[in-house]
Amino acid sequence: KKLTDSQIEKIAKTIYSQFKGCFETILLKPEAYNKLYGDMSRQGKNLNDLLAWLHSKAIEAVNARQSVVDGALIDQFSKARKVERSLKTKLPMLNVIERTGAEQDIAVATASILSRYQFLQHHKEMSEHYGIAFPKGATSVIKTGREFIKTYSYKRLYEVAKLHFKTTAQLTQQDLLV
């Protein structure tokens, strides 16, 4: 969390070149995220269920490629230990640990770096594709959302934004009519 974007890029490129096949990254672009989140919401599930599903898929992919996987360590995001429960059905022998502060472990820190790198790469591509400087955080989101709607219409907002977020709901009725 303390690394700059350029440090993230440099470290990620090193990881990608030196540790091929030792990790799995899943890039969930806004359009796919909105669809999956909507599907899960209709099933009575929430964001933590989506995160658990993504973590499980990545761990299953690494497990399928590696001859020996002793366990999986996950930075805990849910007290319900949803990743552990999900993996127990498919990989019952895998030792799964979910704990807060897990990013202090080099493997979890590495996963965070790769995840951030994927986000940064997609963010750059999205900004170039739409010709809009999308913010990386919550700052100026409403202003940028309005700019996107004005240029591309509200109907296409799902391509660039997580629709269930409270900030998306802050766009005014006038914005929605564009």
Disulfide bonds with the S-S distance in Angstrom:
none
